[in-house]
Amino acid sequence: MEPREILSPEQFDRLLYELKHREVFTTEEAADYLKVSRQLLELLRVKGGGPRYAKLGRAVRYRRAALDEWLEANEQNHTAEG
């Protein structure tokens, strides 16, 4: 097991700031942000109904705004609304 690098308080604060203010996500990061699986986002890209995304060559990227909009569009007040 390799030793882990210890961040200084300034490095930690900068990393935390960057994570909180990130505007573009990979599929894995978007899944983590939404608390869903990567496989679900991949399935929704194929079948439709998921958040909007950009295809950059082979890379897929999601904007934070698109993830928030998709989440809001799927909000429900009770189970009968589905």
mmCIF file as gemmi writes it, N, C-alpha and C atoms, coordinates in Angstrom:
data_model
loop_
_atom_site.group_PDB
_atom_site.id
_atom_site.type_symbol
_atom_site.label_atom_id
_atom_site.label_alt_id
_atom_site.label_comp_id
_atom_site.label_asym_id
_atom_site.label_entity_id
_atom_site.label_seq_id
_atom_site.pdbx_PDB_ins_code
_atom_site.Cartn_x
_atom_site.Cartn_y
_atom_site.Cartn_z
_atom_site.occupancy
_atom_site.B_iso_or_equiv
_atom_site.pdbx_formal_charge
_atom_site.auth_seq_id
_atom_site.auth_asym_id
_atom_site.pdbx_PDB_model_num
ATOM 1 N N . MET Axp A 1 ? 0.842 -1.167 0 1 0 ? 1 A 1
ATOM 2 C CA . MET Axp A 1 ? 0 0 0 1 0 ? 1 A 1
ATOM 3 C C . MET Axp A 1 ? 0.898 1.245 0 1 0 ? 1 A 1
ATOM 4 N N . GLU Axp A 2 ? 0.595 2.159 -0.892 1 0 ? 2 A 1
ATOM 5 C CA . GLU Axp A 2 ? 1.403 3.376 -1 1 0 ? 2 A 1
ATOM 6 C C . GLU Axp A 2 ? 0.933 4.421 0.006 1 0 ? 2 A 1
ATOM 7 N N . PRO Axp A 3 ? 1.873 5.202 0.542 1 0 ? 3 A 1
ATOM 8 C CA . PRO Axp A 3 ? 1.454 6.258 1.477 1 0 ? 3 A 1
ATOM 9 C C . PRO Axp A 3 ? 0.65 7.328 0.75 1 0 ? 3 A 1
ATOM 10 N N . ARG Axp A 4 ? -0.311 7.883 1.437 1 0 ? 4 A 1
ATOM 11 C CA . ARG Axp A 4 ? -1.135 8.946 0.859 1 0 ? 4 A 1
ATOM 12 C C . ARG Axp A 4 ? -0.501 10.292 1.144 1 0 ? 4 A 1
ATOM 13 N N . GLU Axp A 5 ? -0.683 11.179 0.178 1 0 ? 5 A 1
ATOM 14 C CA . GLU Axp A 5 ? -0.174 12.539 0.352 1 0 ? 5 A 1
ATOM 15 C C . GLU Axp A 5 ? -1.097 13.299 1.298 1 0 ? 5 A 1
ATOM 16 N N . ILE Axp A 6 ? -0.531 14.005 2.227 1 0 ? 6 A 1
ATOM 17 C CA . ILE Axp A 6 ? -1.302 14.817 3.17 1 0 ? 6 A 1
ATOM 18 C C . ILE Axp A 6 ? -1.42 16.221 2.593 1 0 ? 6 A 1
ATOM 19 N N . LEU Axp A 7 ? -2.655 16.72 2.522 1 0 ? 7 A 1
ATOM 20 C CA . LEU Axp A 7 ? -2.885 18.058 2.001 1 0 ? 7 A 1
ATOM 21 C C . LEU Axp A 7 ? -2.712 19.088 3.109 1 0 ? 7 A 1
ATOM 22 N N . SER Axp A 8 ? -2.168 20.211 2.726 1 0 ? 8 A 1
ATOM 23 C CA . SER Axp A 8 ? -2.104 21.325 3.673 1 0 ? 8 A 1
ATOM 24 C C . SER Axp A 8 ? -3.518 21.893 3.8 1 0 ? 8 A 1
ATOM 25 N N . PRO Axp A 9 ? -3.792 22.663 4.841 1 0 ? 9 A 1
ATOM 26 C CA . PRO Axp A 9 ? -5.125 23.274 4.967 1 0 ? 9 A 1
ATOM 27 C C . PRO Axp A 9 ? -5.493 24.125 3.753 1 0 ? 9 A 1
ATOM 28 N N . GLU Axp A 10 ? -4.516 24.815 3.181 1 0 ? 10 A 1
ATOM 29 C CA . GLU Axp A 10 ? -4.782 25.639 1.991 1 0 ? 10 A 1
ATOM 30 C C . GLU Axp A 10 ? -5.125 24.766 0.788 1 0 ? 10 A 1
ATOM 31 N N . GLN Axp A 11 ? -4.412 23.661 0.613 1 0 ? 11 A 1
ATOM 32 C CA . GLN Axp A 11 ? -4.692 22.747 -0.5 1 0 ? 11 A 1
ATOM 33 C C . GLN Axp A 11 ? -6.074 22.115 -0.332 1 0 ? 11 A 1
ATOM 34 N N . PHE Axp A 12 ? -6.398 21.741 0.891 1 0 ? 12 A 1
ATOM 35 C CA . PHE Axp A 12 ? -7.702 21.154 1.169 1 0 ? 12 A 1
ATOM 36 C C . PHE Axp A 12 ? -8.819 22.144 0.861 1 0 ? 12 A 1
ATOM 37 N N . ASP Axp A 13 ? -8.665 23.384 1.3 1 0 ? 13 A 1
ATOM 38 C CA . ASP Axp A 13 ? -9.674 24.414 1.04 1 0 ? 13 A 1
ATOM 39 C C . ASP Axp A 13 ? -9.851 24.638 -0.453 1 0 ? 13 A 1
ATOM 40 N N . ARG Axp A 14 ? -8.742 24.656 -1.203 1 0 ? 14 A 1
ATOM 41 C CA . ARG Axp A 14 ? -8.811 24.855 -2.656 1 0 ? 14 A 1
ATOM 42 C C . ARG Axp A 14 ? -9.521 23.683 -3.335 1 0 ? 14 A 1
ATOM 43 N N . LEU Axp A 15 ? -9.199 22.462 -2.922 1 0 ? 15 A 1
ATOM 44 C CA . LEU Axp A 15 ? -9.845 21.278 -3.479 1 0 ? 15 A 1
ATOM 45 C C . LEU Axp A 15 ? -11.337 21.289 -3.184 1 0 ? 15 A 1
ATOM 46 N N . LEU Axp A 16 ? -11.707 21.62 -1.969 1 0 ? 16 A 1
ATOM 47 C CA . LEU Axp A 16 ? -13.114 21.692 -1.592 1 0 ? 16 A 1
ATOM 48 C C . LEU Axp A 16 ? -13.844 22.759 -2.41 1 0 ? 16 A 1
ATOM 49 N N . TYR Axp A 17 ? -13.215 23.909 -2.606 1 0 ? 17 A 1
ATOM 50 C CA . TYR Axp A 17 ? -13.806 24.977 -3.413 1 0 ? 17 A 1
ATOM 51 C C . TYR Axp A 17 ? -14.034 24.503 -4.849 1 0 ? 17 A 1
ATOM 52 N N . GLU Axp A 18 ? -13.032 23.849 -5.424 1 0 ? 18 A 1
ATOM 53 C CA . GLU Axp A 18 ? -13.143 23.37 -6.804 1 0 ? 18 A 1
ATOM 54 C C . GLU Axp A 18 ? -14.254 22.334 -6.943 1 0 ? 18 A 1
ATOM 55 N N . LEU Axp A 19 ? -14.384 21.444 -5.976 1 0 ? 19 A 1
ATOM 56 C CA . LEU Axp A 19 ? -15.438 20.438 -6.04 1 0 ? 19 A 1
ATOM 57 C C . LEU Axp A 19 ? -16.82 21.058 -5.921 1 0 ? 19 A 1
ATOM 58 N N . LYS Axp A 20 ? -16.969 22.05 -5.057 1 0 ? 20 A 1
ATOM 59 C CA . LYS Axp A 20 ? -18.264 22.698 -4.866 1 0 ? 20 A 1
ATOM 60 C C . LYS Axp A 20 ? -18.669 23.552 -6.063 1 0 ? 20 A 1
ATOM 61 N N . HIS Axp A 21 ? -17.701 24.069 -6.799 1 0 ? 21 A 1
ATOM 62 C CA . HIS Axp A 21 ? -17.999 24.992 -7.893 1 0 ? 21 A 1
ATOM 63 C C . HIS Axp A 21 ? -17.781 24.386 -9.274 1 0 ? 21 A 1
ATOM 64 N N . ARG Axp A 22 ? -17.612 23.092 -9.322 1 0 ? 22 A 1
ATOM 65 C CA . ARG Axp A 22 ? -17.427 22.42 -10.608 1 0 ? 22 A 1
ATOM 66 C C . ARG Axp A 22 ? -18.697 22.564 -11.431 1 0 ? 22 A 1
ATOM 67 N N . GLU Axp A 23 ? -18.555 22.872 -12.699 1 0 ? 23 A 1
ATOM 68 C CA . GLU Axp A 23 ? -19.707 23.083 -13.575 1 0 ? 23 A 1
ATOM 69 C C . GLU Axp A 23 ? -19.877 21.975 -14.611 1 0 ? 23 A 1
ATOM 70 N N . VAL Axp A 24 ? -18.834 21.189 -14.853 1 0 ? 24 A 1
ATOM 71 C CA . VAL Axp A 24 ? -18.889 20.122 -15.854 1 0 ? 24 A 1
ATOM 72 C C . VAL Axp A 24 ? -18.433 18.825 -15.197 1 0 ? 24 A 1
ATOM 73 N N . PHE Axp A 25 ? -19.202 17.749 -15.445 1 0 ? 25 A 1
ATOM 74 C CA . PHE Axp A 25 ? -18.95 16.47 -14.799 1 0 ? 25 A 1
ATOM 75 C C . PHE Axp A 25 ? -18.772 15.348 -15.813 1 0 ? 25 A 1
ATOM 76 N N . THR Axp A 26 ? -17.943 14.375 -15.478 1 0 ? 26 A 1
ATOM 77 C CA . THR Axp A 26 ? -17.893 13.119 -16.224 1 0 ? 26 A 1
ATOM 78 C C . THR Axp A 26 ? -19.126 12.313 -15.832 1 0 ? 26 A 1
ATOM 79 N N . THR Axp A 27 ? -19.335 11.18 -16.479 1 0 ? 27 A 1
ATOM 80 C CA . THR Axp A 27 ? -20.473 10.326 -16.123 1 0 ? 27 A 1
ATOM 81 C C . THR Axp A 27 ? -20.372 9.875 -14.67 1 0 ? 27 A 1
ATOM 82 N N . GLU Axp A 28 ? -19.183 9.463 -14.26 1 0 ? 28 A 1
ATOM 83 C CA . GLU Axp A 28 ? -18.995 9.002 -12.887 1 0 ? 28 A 1
ATOM 84 C C . GLU Axp A 28 ? -19.272 10.126 -11.881 1 0 ? 28 A 1
ATOM 85 N N . GLU Axp A 29 ? -18.769 11.326 -12.182 1 0 ? 29 A 1
ATOM 86 C CA . GLU Axp A 29 ? -18.986 12.464 -11.294 1 0 ? 29 A 1
ATOM 87 C C . GLU Axp A 29 ? -20.461 12.868 -11.26 1 0 ? 29 A 1
ATOM 88 N N . ALA Axp A 30 ? -21.126 12.824 -12.426 1 0 ? 30 A 1
ATOM 89 C CA . ALA Axp A 30 ? -22.552 13.158 -12.484 1 0 ? 30 A 1
ATOM 90 C C . ALA Axp A 30 ? -23.363 12.152 -11.682 1 0 ? 30 A 1
ATOM 91 N N . ALA Axp A 31 ? -23.026 10.887 -11.807 1 0 ? 31 A 1
ATOM 92 C CA . ALA Axp A 31 ? -23.728 9.85 -11.045 1 0 ? 31 A 1
ATOM 93 C C . ALA Axp A 31 ? -23.541 10.08 -9.552 1 0 ? 31 A 1
ATOM 94 N N . ASP Axp A 32 ? -22.346 10.409 -9.155 1 0 ? 32 A 1
ATOM 95 C CA . ASP Axp A 32 ? -22.076 10.683 -7.745 1 0 ? 32 A 1
ATOM 96 C C . ASP Axp A 32 ? -22.861 11.914 -7.275 1 0 ? 32 A 1
ATOM 97 N N . TYR Axp A 33 ? -22.897 12.943 -8.097 1 0 ? 33 A 1
ATOM 98 C CA . TYR Axp A 33 ? -23.623 14.169 -7.775 1 0 ? 33 A 1
ATOM 99 C C . TYR Axp A 33 ? -25.114 13.881 -7.573 1 0 ? 33 A 1
ATOM 100 N N . LEU Axp A 34 ? -25.686 13.039 -8.458 1 0 ? 34 A 1
ATOM 101 C CA . LEU Axp A 34 ? -27.104 12.71 -8.383 1 0 ? 34 A 1
ATOM 102 C C . LEU Axp A 34 ? -27.403 11.57 -7.416 1 0 ? 34 A 1
ATOM 103 N N . LYS Axp A 35 ? -26.362 10.897 -6.934 1 0 ? 35 A 1
ATOM 104 C CA . LYS Axp A 35 ? -26.512 9.724 -6.055 1 0 ? 35 A 1
ATOM 105 C C . LYS Axp A 35 ? -27.253 8.599 -6.767 1 0 ? 35 A 1
ATOM 106 N N . VAL Axp A 36 ? -26.87 8.353 -8.026 1 0 ? 36 A 1
ATOM 107 C CA . VAL Axp A 36 ? -27.381 7.232 -8.815 1 0 ? 36 A 1
ATOM 108 C C . VAL Axp A 36 ? -26.17 6.48 -9.364 1 0 ? 36 A 1
ATOM 109 N N . SER Axp A 37 ? -26.411 5.365 -10.019 1 0 ? 37 A 1
ATOM 110 C CA . SER Axp A 37 ? -25.301 4.594 -10.57 1 0 ? 37 A 1
ATOM 111 C C . SER Axp A 37 ? -24.876 5.142 -11.934 1 0 ? 37 A 1
ATOM 112 N N . ARG Axp A 38 ? -23.633 4.907 -12.258 1 0 ? 38 A 1
ATOM 113 C CA . ARG Axp A 38 ? -23.111 5.247 -13.582 1 0 ? 38 A 1
ATOM 114 C C . ARG Axp A 38 ? -23.905 4.508 -14.651 1 0 ? 38 A 1
ATOM 115 N N . GLN Axp A 39 ? -24.254 3.243 -14.365 1 0 ? 39 A 1
ATOM 116 C CA . GLN Axp A 39 ? -24.999 2.433 -15.327 1 0 ? 39 A 1
ATOM 117 C C . GLN Axp A 39 ? -26.363 3.037 -15.633 1 0 ? 39 A 1
ATOM 118 N N . LEU Axp A 40 ? -27.011 3.636 -14.63 1 0 ? 40 A 1
ATOM 119 C CA . LEU Axp A 40 ? -28.312 4.265 -14.877 1 0 ? 40 A 1
ATOM 120 C C . LEU Axp A 40 ? -28.161 5.417 -15.866 1 0 ? 40 A 1
ATOM 121 N N . LEU Axp A 41 ? -27.153 6.265 -15.67 1 0 ? 41 A 1
ATOM 122 C CA . LEU Axp A 41 ? -26.957 7.378 -16.61 1 0 ? 41 A 1
ATOM 123 C C . LEU Axp A 41 ? -26.643 6.865 -18.009 1 0 ? 41 A 1
ATOM 124 N N . GLU Axp A 42 ? -25.852 5.807 -18.11 1 0 ? 42 A 1
ATOM 125 C CA . GLU Axp A 42 ? -25.543 5.225 -19.421 1 0 ? 42 A 1
ATOM 126 C C . GLU Axp A 42 ? -26.803 4.676 -20.079 1 0 ? 42 A 1
ATOM 127 N N . LEU Axp A 43 ? -27.65 3.997 -19.31 1 0 ? 43 A 1
ATOM 128 C CA . LEU Axp A 43 ? -28.904 3.462 -19.836 1 0 ? 43 A 1
ATOM 129 C C . LEU Axp A 43 ? -29.827 4.588 -20.3 1 0 ? 43 A 1
ATOM 130 N N . LEU Axp A 44 ? -29.911 5.649 -19.515 1 0 ? 44 A 1
ATOM 131 C CA . LEU Axp A 44 ? -30.763 6.778 -19.894 1 0 ? 44 A 1
ATOM 132 C C . LEU Axp A 44 ? -30.25 7.483 -21.144 1 0 ? 44 A 1
ATOM 133 N N . ARG Axp A 45 ? -28.939 7.476 -21.365 1 0 ? 45 A 1
ATOM 134 C CA . ARG Axp A 45 ? -28.409 8.055 -22.612 1 0 ? 45 A 1
ATOM 135 C C . ARG Axp A 45 ? -28.867 7.247 -23.816 1 0 ? 45 A 1
ATOM 136 N N . VAL Axp A 46 ? -28.957 5.944 -23.667 1 0 ? 46 A 1
ATOM 137 C CA . VAL Axp A 46 ? -29.377 5.074 -24.776 1 0 ? 46 A 1
ATOM 138 C C . VAL Axp A 46 ? -30.88 5.144 -24.978 1 0 ? 46 A 1
ATOM 139 N N . LYS Axp A 47 ? -31.644 5.028 -23.9 1 0 ? 47 A 1
ATOM 140 C CA . LYS Axp A 47 ? -33.101 4.935 -23.992 1 0 ? 47 A 1
ATOM 141 C C . LYS Axp A 47 ? -33.804 6.286 -23.976 1 0 ? 47 A 1
ATOM 142 N N . GLY Axp A 48 ? -33.108 7.317 -23.503 1 0 ? 48 A 1
ATOM 143 C CA . GLY Axp A 48 ? -33.725 8.633 -23.384 1 0 ? 48 A 1
ATOM 144 C C . GLY Axp A 48 ? -34.316 8.838 -21.999 1 0 ? 48 A 1
ATOM 145 N N . GLY Axp A 49 ? -34.644 10.077 -21.705 1 0 ? 49 A 1
ATOM 146 C CA . GLY Axp A 49 ? -35.265 10.399 -20.435 1 0 ? 49 A 1
ATOM 147 C C . GLY Axp A 49 ? -34.3 10.878 -19.366 1 0 ? 49 A 1
ATOM 148 N N . GLY Axp A 50 ? -33.017 10.874 -19.653 1 0 ? 50 A 1
ATOM 149 C CA . GLY Axp A 50 ? -32.028 11.313 -18.681 1 0 ? 50 A 1
ATOM 150 C C . GLY Axp A 50 ? -31.677 12.775 -18.858 1 0 ? 50 A 1
ATOM 151 N N . PRO Axp A 51 ? -30.718 13.227 -18.085 1 0 ? 51 A 1
ATOM 152 C CA . PRO Axp A 51 ? -30.286 14.626 -18.207 1 0 ? 51 A 1
ATOM 153 C C . PRO Axp A 51 ? -29.573 14.869 -19.533 1 0 ? 51 A 1
ATOM 154 N N . ARG Axp A 52 ? -29.637 16.101 -20.009 1 0 ? 52 A 1
ATOM 155 C CA . ARG Axp A 52 ? -28.929 16.481 -21.239 1 0 ? 52 A 1
ATOM 156 C C . ARG Axp A 52 ? -27.433 16.337 -21.013 1 0 ? 52 A 1
ATOM 157 N N . TYR Axp A 53 ? -26.724 15.982 -22.059 1 0 ? 53 A 1
ATOM 158 C CA . TYR Axp A 53 ? -25.271 15.784 -21.971 1 0 ? 53 A 1
ATOM 159 C C . TYR Axp A 53 ? -24.623 16.235 -23.258 1 0 ? 53 A 1
ATOM 160 N N . ALA Axp A 54 ? -23.321 16.381 -23.223 1 0 ? 54 A 1
ATOM 161 C CA . ALA Axp A 54 ? -22.547 16.747 -24.412 1 0 ? 54 A 1
ATOM 162 C C . ALA Axp A 54 ? -21.616 15.597 -24.738 1 0 ? 54 A 1
ATOM 163 N N . LYS Axp A 55 ? -21.455 15.324 -26.013 1 0 ? 55 A 1
ATOM 164 C CA . LYS Axp A 55 ? -20.531 14.302 -26.49 1 0 ? 55 A 1
ATOM 165 C C . LYS Axp A 55 ? -19.345 15.031 -27.095 1 0 ? 55 A 1
ATOM 166 N N . LEU Axp A 56 ? -18.175 14.842 -26.541 1 0 ? 56 A 1
ATOM 167 C CA . LEU Axp A 56 ? -16.944 15.485 -27.005 1 0 ? 56 A 1
ATOM 168 C C . LEU Axp A 56 ? -15.995 14.384 -27.452 1 0 ? 56 A 1
ATOM 169 N N . GLY Axp A 57 ? -16.1 14.014 -28.73 1 0 ? 57 A 1
ATOM 170 C CA . GLY Axp A 57 ? -15.383 12.834 -29.189 1 0 ? 57 A 1
ATOM 171 C C . GLY Axp A 57 ? -16.031 11.634 -28.519 1 0 ? 57 A 1
ATOM 172 N N . ARG Axp A 58 ? -15.241 10.863 -27.798 1 0 ? 58 A 1
ATOM 173 C CA . ARG Axp A 58 ? -15.788 9.734 -27.044 1 0 ? 58 A 1
ATOM 174 C C . ARG Axp A 58 ? -16.205 10.125 -25.632 1 0 ? 58 A 1
ATOM 175 N N . ALA Axp A 59 ? -15.798 11.298 -25.214 1 0 ? 59 A 1
ATOM 176 C CA . ALA Axp A 59 ? -16.076 11.737 -23.847 1 0 ? 59 A 1
ATOM 177 C C . ALA Axp A 59 ? -17.505 12.265 -23.725 1 0 ? 59 A 1
ATOM 178 N N . VAL Axp A 60 ? -18.149 11.923 -22.626 1 0 ? 60 A 1
ATOM 179 C CA . VAL Axp A 60 ? -19.487 12.42 -22.305 1 0 ? 60 A 1
ATOM 180 C C . VAL Axp A 60 ? -19.348 13.348 -21.114 1 0 ? 60 A 1
ATOM 181 N N . ARG Axp A 61 ? -19.972 14.512 -21.209 1 0 ? 61 A 1
ATOM 182 C CA . ARG Axp A 61 ? -19.916 15.478 -20.119 1 0 ? 61 A 1
ATOM 183 C C . ARG Axp A 61 ? -21.317 16.01 -19.827 1 0 ? 61 A 1
ATOM 184 N N . TYR Axp A 62 ? -21.555 16.252 -18.554 1 0 ? 62 A 1
ATOM 185 C CA . TYR Axp A 62 ? -22.828 16.8 -18.08 1 0 ? 62 A 1
ATOM 186 C C . TYR Axp A 62 ? -22.566 18.143 -17.435 1 0 ? 62 A 1
ATOM 187 N N . ARG Axp A 63 ? -23.404 19.118 -17.729 1 0 ? 63 A 1
ATOM 188 C CA . ARG Axp A 63 ? -23.338 20.402 -17.035 1 0 ? 63 A 1
ATOM 189 C C . ARG Axp A 63 ? -24.122 20.292 -15.731 1 0 ? 63 A 1
ATOM 190 N N . ARG Axp A 64 ? -23.64 20.954 -14.706 1 0 ? 64 A 1
ATOM 191 C CA . ARG Axp A 64 ? -24.336 20.965 -13.407 1 0 ? 64 A 1
ATOM 192 C C . ARG Axp A 64 ? -25.778 21.453 -13.594 1 0 ? 64 A 1
ATOM 193 N N . ALA Axp A 65 ? -25.971 22.488 -14.4 1 0 ? 65 A 1
ATOM 194 C CA . ALA Axp A 65 ? -27.314 23.04 -14.618 1 0 ? 65 A 1
ATOM 195 C C . ALA Axp A 65 ? -28.245 21.993 -15.223 1 0 ? 65 A 1
ATOM 196 N N . ALA Axp A 66 ? -27.753 21.182 -16.156 1 0 ? 66 A 1
ATOM 197 C CA . ALA Axp A 66 ? -28.579 20.145 -16.781 1 0 ? 66 A 1
ATOM 198 C C . ALA Axp A 66 ? -28.96 19.071 -15.766 1 0 ? 66 A 1
ATOM 199 N N . LEU Axp A 67 ? -28.035 18.733 -14.885 1 0 ? 67 A 1
ATOM 200 C CA . LEU Axp A 67 ? -28.326 17.743 -13.85 1 0 ? 67 A 1
ATOM 201 C C . LEU Axp A 67 ? -29.381 18.277 -12.88 1 0 ? 67 A 1
ATOM 202 N N . ASP Axp A 68 ? -29.236 19.544 -12.484 1 0 ? 68 A 1
ATOM 203 C CA . ASP Axp A 68 ? -30.206 20.154 -11.573 1 0 ? 68 A 1
ATOM 204 C C . ASP Axp A 68 ? -31.582 20.265 -12.23 1 0 ? 68 A 1
ATOM 205 N N . GLU Axp A 69 ? -31.618 20.634 -13.508 1 0 ? 69 A 1
ATOM 206 C CA . GLU Axp A 69 ? -32.894 20.749 -14.23 1 0 ? 69 A 1
ATOM 207 C C . GLU Axp A 69 ? -33.581 19.394 -14.332 1 0 ? 69 A 1
ATOM 208 N N . TRP Axp A 70 ? -32.816 18.355 -14.642 1 0 ? 70 A 1
ATOM 209 C CA . TRP Axp A 70 ? -33.377 17.015 -14.767 1 0 ? 70 A 1
ATOM 210 C C . TRP Axp A 70 ? -33.923 16.54 -13.424 1 0 ? 70 A 1
ATOM 211 N N . LEU Axp A 71 ? -33.175 16.785 -12.379 1 0 ? 71 A 1
ATOM 212 C CA . LEU Axp A 71 ? -33.618 16.394 -11.043 1 0 ? 71 A 1
ATOM 213 C C . LEU Axp A 71 ? -34.91 17.115 -10.682 1 0 ? 71 A 1
ATOM 214 N N . GLU Axp A 72 ? -34.972 18.409 -10.96 1 0 ? 72 A 1
ATOM 215 C CA . GLU Axp A 72 ? -36.174 19.19 -10.659 1 0 ? 72 A 1
ATOM 216 C C . GLU Axp A 72 ? -37.365 18.711 -11.488 1 0 ? 72 A 1
ATOM 217 N N . ALA Axp A 73 ? -37.131 18.387 -12.753 1 0 ? 73 A 1
ATOM 218 C CA . ALA Axp A 73 ? -38.212 17.924 -13.624 1 0 ? 73 A 1
ATOM 219 C C . ALA Axp A 73 ? -38.771 16.584 -13.16 1 0 ? 73 A 1
ATOM 220 N N . ASN Axp A 74 ? -38.014 15.839 -12.378 1 0 ? 74 A 1
ATOM 221 C CA . ASN Axp A 74 ? -38.467 14.524 -11.903 1 0 ? 74 A 1
ATOM 222 C C . ASN Axp A 74 ? -38.944 14.538 -10.461 1 0 ? 74 A 1
ATOM 223 N N . GLU Axp A 75 ? -39.077 15.72 -9.885 1 0 ? 75 A 1
ATOM 224 C CA . GLU Axp A 75 ? -39.587 15.818 -8.513 1 0 ? 75 A 1
ATOM 225 C C . GLU Axp A 75 ? -41.074 15.487 -8.493 1 0 ? 75 A 1
ATOM 226 N N . GLN Axp A 76 ? -41.477 14.841 -7.412 1 0 ? 76 A 1
ATOM 227 C CA . GLN Axp A 76 ? -42.874 14.47 -7.23 1 0 ? 76 A 1
ATOM 228 C C . GLN Axp A 76 ? -43.294 14.749 -5.795 1 0 ? 76 A 1
ATOM 229 N N . ASN Axp A 77 ? -44.594 14.991 -5.604 1 0 ? 77 A 1
ATOM 230 C CA . ASN Axp A 77 ? -45.128 15.217 -4.26 1 0 ? 77 A 1
ATOM 231 C C . ASN Axp A 77 ? -45.59 13.924 -3.599 1 0 ? 77 A 1
ATOM 232 N N . HIS Axp A 78 ? -46.001 12.956 -4.42 1 0 ? 78 A 1
ATOM 233 C CA . HIS Axp A 78 ? -46.452 11.66 -3.876 1 0 ? 78 A 1
ATOM 234 C C . HIS Axp A 78 ? -46.365 10.616 -4.973 1 0 ? 78 A 1
ATOM 235 N N . THR Axp A 79 ? -46.525 9.356 -4.602 1 0 ? 79 A 1
ATOM 236 C CA . THR Axp A 79 ? -46.288 8.258 -5.541 1 0 ? 79 A 1
ATOM 237 C C . THR Axp A 79 ? -47.309 8.217 -6.678 1 0 ? 79 A 1
ATOM 238 N N . ALA Axp A 80 ? -48.48 8.785 -6.522 1 0 ? 80 A 1
ATOM 239 C CA . ALA Axp A 80 ? -49.492 8.772 -7.572 1 0 ? 80 A 1
ATOM 240 C C . ALA Axp A 80 ? -49.161 9.715 -8.725 1 0 ? 80 A 1
ATOM 241 N N . GLU Axp A 81 ? -48.154 10.572 -8.555 1 0 ? 81 A 1
ATOM 242 C CA . GLU Axp A 81 ? -47.806 11.536 -9.615 1 0 ? 81 A 1
ATOM 243 C C . GLU Axp A 81 ? -47.006 10.914 -10.743 1 0 ? 81 A 1
ATOM 244 N N . GLY Axp A 82 ? -46.421 9.745 -10.563 1 0 ? 82 A 1
ATOM 245 C CA . GLY Axp A 82 ? -45.543 9.137 -11.555 1 0 ? 82 A 1
ATOM 246 C C . GLY Axp A 82 ? -46.202 8.99 -12.863 1 0 ? 82 A 1
